[in-house]
């Protein structure tokens, strides 16, 4: 049987890329002798470093500048791997033509656009998200299209033994004389409903009052309102994505909105408490953490119709029926 040589295409944001990590594992389970590669952006490639199910990481950054010269250079590079299949988790017209001209015989994308039709690209449909499933499950549909049969959607990031040892040392140093290390991640790249920084500061102050808890703020770029809080460390400031994994892995629990670092923590098997908007596009049914112990906190049932501004990017969970620092603190005490 001819070897399957499969290219997974996911040049998106951190959370999206983490949610693609079940695909290589499940493909290799079905086709152990297959060659599996990822087409990613440089800033997310660390998610797949040391992944035992991935044979090659190809970066897309040098093609995506609008230059025809770099476009054809990338075609030549991809063609050199003799891929038999490509799975494009979020297609664009440019990506579609890149894979077509790279000579990949069996190409699968999401949706059925005209540019897919004229290039004989296979497709899967999300059926207008009815019934609503997880993003990772929709992604797995592309692997199912080529014969993979699985419902295992657990996400994974693999640290080396050396990285695990360094993470343990980081944990010991950050904890000092405390017992529980709690991360608070306050930013979400405007990708979801989220608190004001001042609400995160209120929560941090309440966590600092717990005798056995040490708090770290895990943002790479820390909002001004959260800087220089007594007793709080900021381990991810100025760190690369891969370096930040060691700090996330050191945690007992991460508190955040729906954001990439939540998915990183889940993939590292760290507990998470996450505040979520219940609207379909932001729902935890679509975007919740996978593979870890997690607690999702939603506003009260009628909050969206009576208080929320209707735009998740503007919602701060304030007002009657929303989510405040005390609600998260109470859930944390039950969860730990």
Secondary structure, DSSP 8 states (H G I E B T S, - for coil): ----EEEEE--S-HHHHHTTHHHHHHHHHH-TT-EEEEEE-GGGGGGGTT-TT-SEEEE-TTTTTS-HHHHHHHHHHHHTTT-SEEEESS--HHHHHHHHHTT-SEEEEES--HHHHTTT-EEE--GGGSS---HHHHHHHHHHTTT-------------HHHHHHHHHHHHHHHTT-SEEEEE----TTSS----HHHHHHHHHHHHTSTTEEEEE--SS--GGGTT-TT-B-TTTT--HHHHHHHHHT-SEEEEESSHHHHHHHHTT-EEEEEE--SGGG-HHHH---SS-EEEEE--TTHHHHTS-S-TTT----STTS--HHHHHHHHHHH-
